[in-house]
Amino acid sequence: MQEVRRAVSPSGQPCQLVVCRGCCCGTKKKRPGVDHKGQLRRLSGIEDHEGRSVPVRVSKCLGICFKANVVVVQPSTQGRAGGGRPVWLGEFTEDRLIEDLDDWIFDGGPGIAPLPESLEPHVTSKNAKKPKKAELKKKAKAAERAAEPVGKPGKPDKKSAGKPAKKDKKPKAKKPKAKKPKAKKSKDDRPRGRKKPTDE
């Protein structure tokens, strides 16, 4: 019986995707309002610059459920030769991210093309640890404070309410005092000695 072999491209294998669809990833309970089936269909339709379909493998669980949805991008043969390693992406729920991922793989993917800026905040790892609730609350409060203007909208600040804005006071320049010239005494103004009494 003749063995059937797959035709391998001279450039090797294309990039591959591992998409998590288990207890949390791809579920409405964990990520409501997302078309999970539609996103998986779009990920399955990605092609590289050579027109090769990017294989997609669905995994039951990748272990970091708090980062749902999780997608792993494995480098192509050329990308791995160039030092590329698998890139883990978490919270992969927005449609625009699929478009950016498609462009990245078309340009070469890990090891060949730089990671798009839009995907950088989603980079994670298989060893990622779930942050504590206290840390999450602090981050959420810090984000709210950074987003809110000084004083809540609709409510004037108590300290500044009713007070006109203070103008920067400029130091007044001191005017030099003009010295009054001393009046010179004339000879007529000088005190004269007593007149000697005259004999009458």
Solvent accessible surface area in square Angstrom, and as a share of the most:
residue,aa,sasa,rsa
1,M,246,1.10
2,Q,162,0.72
3,E,129,0.58
4,V,141,0.81
5,R,199,0.73
6,R,222,0.81
7,A,108,0.84
8,V,96,0.55
9,S,32,0.21
10,P,148,0.93
11,S,22,0.14
12,G,13,0.12
13,Q,89,0.40
14,P,13,0.08
15,C,3,0.02
16,Q,68,0.30
17,L,1,0.00
18,V,7,0.04
19,V,0,0.00
20,C,5,0.03
21,R,47,0.17
22,G,26,0.25
23,C,94,0.56
24,C,27,0.16
25,C,3,0.02
26,G,19,0.19
27,T,38,0.22
28,K,154,0.65
29,K,196,0.83
30,K,74,0.31
31,R,59,0.22
32,P,97,0.61
33,G,87,0.83
34,V,28,0.16
35,D,93,0.48
36,H,14,0.06
37,K,164,0.69
38,G,7,0.07
39,Q,7,0.03
40,L,45,0.22
41,R,166,0.60
42,R,99,0.36
43,L,2,0.01
44,S,60,0.38
45,G,56,0.53
46,I,3,0.01
47,E,85,0.38
48,D,8,0.04
49,H,99,0.44
50,E,81,0.36
51,G,48,0.47
52,R,47,0.17
53,S,74,0.48
54,V,4,0.02
55,P,61,0.38
56,V,40,0.23
57,R,146,0.53
58,V,77,0.44
59,S,15,0.10
60,K,176,0.74
61,C,67,0.40
62,L,37,0.18
63,G,59,0.57
64,I,6,0.03
65,C,37,0.22
66,F,43,0.18
67,K,56,0.24
68,A,0,0.00
69,N,1,0.00
70,V,1,0.00
71,V,2,0.01
72,V,6,0.04
73,V,0,0.00
74,Q,50,0.22
75,P,9,0.06
76,S,10,0.06
77,T,68,0.40
78,Q,91,0.40
79,G,0,0.00
80,R,113,0.41
81,A,94,0.73
82,G,54,0.52
83,G,51,0.49
84,G,4,0.04
85,R,143,0.52
86,P,56,0.35
87,V,28,0.16
88,W,43,0.15
89,L,0,0.00
90,G,1,0.01
91,E,79,0.35
92,F,3,0.01
93,T,28,0.16
94,E,75,0.34
95,D,77,0.40
96,R,116,0.42
97,L,0,0.00
98,I,4,0.02
99,E,94,0.42
100,D,37,0.19
101,L,0,0.00
102,D,51,0.26
103,D,86,0.45
104,W,7,0.03
105,I,1,0.01
106,F,105,0.44
107,D,91,0.47
108,G,5,0.05
109,G,0,0.00
110,P,6,0.04
111,G,38,0.37
112,I,84,0.43
113,A,17,0.13
114,P,118,0.74
115,L,48,0.24
116,P,36,0.22
117,E,146,0.66
118,S,36,0.23
119,L,0,0.00
120,E,94,0.42
121,P,108,0.68
122,H,28,0.12
123,V,71,0.41
124,T,23,0.13
125,S,51,0.33
126,K,130,0.55
127,N,116,0.59
128,A,30,0.23
129,K,181,0.77
130,K,142,0.60
131,P,44,0.28
132,K,151,0.64
133,K,165,0.70
134,A,63,0.48
135,E,84,0.38
136,L,83,0.41
137,K,131,0.56
138,K,145,0.61
139,K,134,0.57
140,A,52,0.40
141,K,117,0.49
142,A,58,0.45
143,A,63,0.49
144,E,104,0.47
145,R,181,0.66
146,A,90,0.70
147,A,86,0.67
148,E,92,0.41
149,P,94,0.59
150,V,147,0.85
151,G,30,0.29
152,K,137,0.58
153,P,109,0.68
154,G,84,0.81
155,K,143,0.61
156,P,104,0.65
157,D,60,0.31
158,K,187,0.79
159,K,169,0.72
160,S,67,0.43
161,A,47,0.36
162,G,85,0.82
163,K,140,0.59
164,P,118,0.74
165,A,95,0.74
166,K,194,0.82
167,K,180,0.76
168,D,136,0.71
169,K,194,0.82
170,K,175,0.74
171,P,130,0.81
172,K,191,0.81
173,A,96,0.75
174,K,194,0.82
175,K,180,0.76
176,P,126,0.79
177,K,191,0.81
178,A,99,0.77
179,K,191,0.81
180,K,185,0.78
181,P,127,0.80
182,K,191,0.81
183,A,98,0.76
184,K,194,0.82
185,K,155,0.66
186,S,55,0.35
187,K,155,0.66
188,D,111,0.58
189,D,101,0.52
190,R,135,0.49
191,P,129,0.81
192,R,194,0.71
193,G,67,0.65
194,R,239,0.87
195,K,186,0.79
196,K,174,0.74
197,P,128,0.80
198,T,113,0.65
199,D,147,0.76
200,E,214,0.96
